[in-house]
Amino acid sequence: MAITTAMVKELRESTGAGMMDAKKALTETDGDMEAAVDWLRTKGLAKAAKKSGRVAAEGLVAVAVKDGKGVAVEVNSETDFVGKNVEFQNMVRQIAQAALDVNTVEELNDAKINGKPVSEVLTDAIAKIGENMTLRRMVTVTGDNVVSYVHNAAADGLGKIGVLVGLKGADNGIGKQIAMHVAATSPASLSEADLDPALVEREKAVLTEQARESGKPDAVIEKMIVGRMAKFFEEVTLLGQKFVINPDITVAQAAKEAGVEVVGFARVAVGEGIEKKEEDFAAEVAKTLAGG
């Protein structure tokens, strides 16, 4: 596979690796971006394992809670400007309220707002505001108590990052603290048991390769891997993470001390996971001048 300059640039931006290292990683992995990140990590050349691509979508996340059920709904727009539109904000807030009575996005599209299906409400908004909009997803969390939090809120219950935390037991303020922690750290799962097995195997493979390159005996390597995997679980699981408000204890310990158990959480950020199509500004100007 031909390795393009754009591919090298993307890998450099997502890992912090040097140009030649990024190019070599892509060459060694036949252009597989994910495998190239792992290759760089194995060699100790990647500054970050997490891909930091630009997001394509703008819009808002709205959160709503009722009777032990919380929902977070993401509605996308083409530009950030629309997210500041009061009519758009009111619509997204109403969609979140409607989501409390359904279980899936499909059901939400058919749910009624003032007698009209959500799908039609969106169509009307597209025609009025003049931008494409999509109801991308909804996430549900349940518990004895569900706490919601919006980071950098654009309006009441609306913002770029929405968090829900489900608790077993009576909330005494710990719920919001944990929700703020989730917004800041973006855990991959609640606990080790909930982690995606593919993610665990991928991490183990990288750590194993790193350990082997140390040249140490197999018995030592096995112990190294066990220790490093334990650290990995501590870093990516909510209950295992050090509590940002008190790093001397884990989130699980903080919840226990507050007399509650965290039974679920959700963190929804606008546009996460969507790649943004970018065009070179000079090329765009040339294209415009050429009448393209």
C-alpha positions, 0 to 999 in steps of 0.5 A: 500500500502506498504511504501518503503524506496525509497518512504520515501527518495523521499518525504524527498528530495522533502519536507525537512521533517523528516524521521518519518514525511515523513513515517507517511505522506505516511501511512496516504495517502496510498502512494500517493506522491502528497497527502503526500506532501499536508499532510505535508504542512497542518501540517507545516512540509514541507519546500517546496511544490515543488517536486525536483526530479532529471531529466532523460534527458540531451540535449539542448533547442534552441530558435529562433524568427522571425516576431513576433513569437518565438519558444523554442525547446527541444531535449534530449540526454542521456548524458550531454556530447552530449550537448557539441558536436558542431554537436549536437548543430548545429542540435538543432539550425537548428530544432529550425529554422525549428520550426518557420514555423510549429505549432506542434511537429508532423509537426516539425518532418516532416519539412525539414532540407536541404531536409531531414525530422527532424525525419530522421536528428535525426535518422542519428545523433543517428547513428553517435553520438551513443546516443538515442535522442528525439525531446521532445517538442516545445513551441510557443509565439507570440506578436508584439515583442517576446524576447528570452533569454537563461540562462547559454547558451552553445552556441548562442541560446542554453542552459539548460533553454530557455525563450520567452516573447511576448510583445504588444508594442515596446520593449525598453529593458524590454523584456529581463529583464522580460525574465531573471525574468522568468528564475529565478522565473519559474512562473506557469502562466501569470495571475490568469485567466490562472492558472490551476483550479486544482492547485488553488483548491489544494492550497485552500484545503491545506490553508483551512486545515491549517487555520482550525487547528488554531482553529479560528472562520469560519469567521476569517478562510475565511478571512485568506484563502482570504489573503493567496490565494492572496499571492499565486497568487502573488507568482506564476503568472508572472504579479503578481510577484515582479520584480526581478530587482526592487522588489518594483513593480510587473512585470505588473507594470514594463511592464506598466511603459515601455509602453508595455503589456506582452501577453505571455511567455514560460520557457522550461528547459531541462528534467523538469518533467522527472524522472531519474531512479537511481540505488544504486552504490553499487548494480550496482558494485555488479551486474557488478561483478556478470556478470549481 
